[in-house]
Amino acid sequence: MRRSRLARPAVAALVAVGLVLAGCGDADRPGGEQADLSVLSMDASQMQTLKKLTKEHFTAETGITVDYTLLPENEARERMNREFATQAGNYDVASVSAYEVATYSDNGWLAPLDAHVKADEDFDQDDVFPNLVSSLTGRTARSTPSRSTARARS
């Protein structure tokens, strides 16, 4: 049962990411039909787990399929930087770490998620560790991890 207890937060994170994160590309098709999501991330164990749980939980619940591009750390950072700097729009979601947040914040690549967080009845800010919030707040203090994310603005 431990896996089920971990699945809910992992899927909730993906839902938050998928619904509000990115904007690297356009996730909405004409007519209101939801498109697939393309995710760029470092190939970390938690992302492998999230990838495994996505179809069973997120896709089953939303009908949205997710295509993951998981790369070694240096390659993922390089690709994210290029994606955001050029606003290429190849990915809908990018999973960033504390390492990138200050730079992305300084470049205006973080988008506020306050309206989405407020609309999500299941989200509880107290579930996010204060140290995590602090480490993922940009130098300009425009955002917190639960309320912002890296985004290539179009």
DAHULIN-V254079 format. One record per residue. N is the residue number from 1. D_CENTER is the distance of its C-alpha to the mean C-alpha in Angstrom with 1 decimal. Layout:
BEGIN
n: <N | N>
d_center: <D_CENTER | D_CENTER>
END
This chain:
BEGIN
n: <1 | 2 | 3 | 4 | 5 | 6 | 7 | 8 | 9 | 10 | 11 | 12 | 13 | 14 | 15 | 16 | 17 | 18 | 19 | 20 | 21 | 22 | 23 | 24 | 25 | 26 | 27 | 28 | 29 | 30 | 31 | 32 | 33 | 34 | 35 | 36 | 37 | 38 | 39 | 40 | 41 | 42 | 43 | 44 | 45 | 46 | 47 | 48 | 49 | 50 | 51 | 52 | 53 | 54 | 55 | 56 | 57 | 58 | 59 | 60 | 61 | 62 | 63 | 64 | 65 | 66 | 67 | 68 | 69 | 70 | 71 | 72 | 73 | 74 | 75 | 76 | 77 | 78 | 79 | 80 | 81 | 82 | 83 | 84 | 85 | 86 | 87 | 88 | 89 | 90 | 91 | 92 | 93 | 94 | 95 | 96 | 97 | 98 | 99 | 100 | 101 | 102 | 103 | 104 | 105 | 106 | 107 | 108 | 109 | 110 | 111 | 112 | 113 | 114 | 115 | 116 | 117 | 118 | 119 | 120 | 121 | 122 | 123 | 124 | 125 | 126 | 127 | 128 | 129 | 130 | 131 | 132 | 133 | 134 | 135 | 136 | 137 | 138 | 139 | 140 | 141 | 142 | 143 | 144 | 145 | 146 | 147 | 148 | 149 | 150 | 151 | 152 | 153 | 154>
d_center: <25.9 | 23.8 | 21.3 | 21.1 | 20.5 | 17.5 | 16.2 | 15.8 | 13.4 | 11.4 | 11.4 | 10.8 | 7.5 | 6.7 | 8.5 | 6.9 | 3.5 | 6.4 | 8.7 | 7.7 | 4.9 | 6.5 | 10.1 | 10.7 | 12.8 | 14.4 | 13.2 | 16.4 | 19.7 | 23.0 | 24.5 | 21.4 | 20.6 | 16.9 | 16.0 | 14.3 | 10.7 | 10.5 | 7.9 | 8.9 | 9.0 | 12.0 | 14.3 | 14.3 | 15.9 | 13.1 | 11.1 | 14.5 | 14.9 | 11.7 | 12.8 | 16.2 | 15.4 | 13.3 | 16.5 | 18.6 | 16.4 | 13.6 | 15.7 | 18.9 | 17.9 | 16.3 | 18.0 | 14.8 | 14.8 | 12.0 | 13.1 | 11.7 | 12.9 | 13.3 | 15.4 | 17.5 | 16.3 | 18.4 | 17.8 | 14.0 | 14.5 | 17.2 | 15.3 | 12.4 | 15.1 | 17.1 | 14.4 | 13.8 | 17.5 | 18.8 | 16.3 | 16.9 | 14.5 | 14.3 | 10.6 | 8.6 | 5.2 | 5.4 | 4.8 | 7.5 | 10.3 | 13.0 | 15.0 | 13.2 | 12.5 | 16.2 | 16.6 | 13.7 | 15.0 | 18.5 | 17.7 | 16.3 | 12.8 | 11.1 | 11.2 | 12.4 | 11.0 | 14.4 | 15.7 | 12.9 | 13.2 | 16.9 | 17.1 | 15.5 | 18.7 | 17.2 | 15.0 | 17.1 | 16.4 | 19.0 | 17.0 | 15.0 | 17.3 | 18.8 | 18.8 | 15.0 | 14.8 | 17.5 | 16.1 | 12.8 | 14.9 | 15.8 | 19.5 | 20.1 | 18.8 | 17.2 | 14.2 | 13.0 | 9.7 | 9.9 | 10.9 | 9.1 | 6.5 | 7.6 | 9.0 | 12.0 | 14.4 | 16.8>
END
